[in-house]
């Protein structure tokens, strides 16, 4: 790996620090280099706060070293006024010499304008360094912008014989405590967590972040007929909650009820969430809800725990047809992460 790629990899590492705090903005990290020495680093820490380029320049102790320096940033500097001023203009004002970028921003608001503005000001620009890794890093953002829907992550645990519940259907842990802690970390990283009617009714989950540090996601529950009792945890007003249904729109008791078209429920749901700025959804079950996304092809990633446990008889886990990205041992649970190689085009034609 070249020195340019190593420095860009560092920018990627910094960008990941913003996971769970910057959405719907992208993850961005920035490294400033002068005479082969890193003089400043930064990342976008929180939505509405300073961007990575600003934090990196502010971190430089000797500001005289900034003019002529090289800037490594994983995403094209912005050119529009949003919560903060344009980063491209900020870099130009500080007279940087070169900007190296992984990905050109495909958001139409930016889309090449940052590169053009930098070059027009005499700044040398190089793009495409670790481009695919950059797209993977910001897969939530690129899916949201290009597909006009949230990035969909499926999650479940299954036994040795691929069962996800026992014969009686009574709630019972399959994955171990370390795996469950990892799931709480995932919840803190995504905008929303979603379950279906049966999971909400029988498991009575809280769907919050307890075993990790981070924000609680938006809770989404599919309850088409509005039959769930309001004594369940999802109605406890402790965090934002959305009940998607086919009956009515209403906001009551701290819960938002959203009526969707039952003819193409999954597409309607994802379109609505996109309109609300929800960039990613972690779907935690149950089986019929997971199959809703699998059968429509509207999923991007699946995270499946297989535990050294046997139920003999019970509810069959979903069958996934995807590309295996990684397999890891989580204290005895085997976690396999799949990627949907050919997701269904969205919006559907």
Secondary structure, 3 states (H helix, E strand, C coil): CCHHHHHHHHHHHHHHCCCCCCCCCCCCEEEEEECCEEEEEEECCCCCCCCHHHHHHHHCCCHHHCCCCEEEEEECCCCCCCCCCCHHHHHHHCCCCEEEEEECCCCCCCCCHHHHHHHHCCCEEECCCCHHHHHHHCHHHHHHHHCCCCEEEEEEEECCCCEEEECCCCCCCCCCHHHHHHHHHHHHHCCEEEECHHHHHHHCCCCCCCCCCCCCCEEEEECCCCCCCCCCHHHCCCCCEEEEECCCCEEECCEEEEECCHHHHHHHHHHHHHHCCCCEEEECCCHHHHHHHHHHCCCCEEEEEECCCCCCCEEECCCCCCEEEEEEEECCEEEEEEECCCCCCCCCC
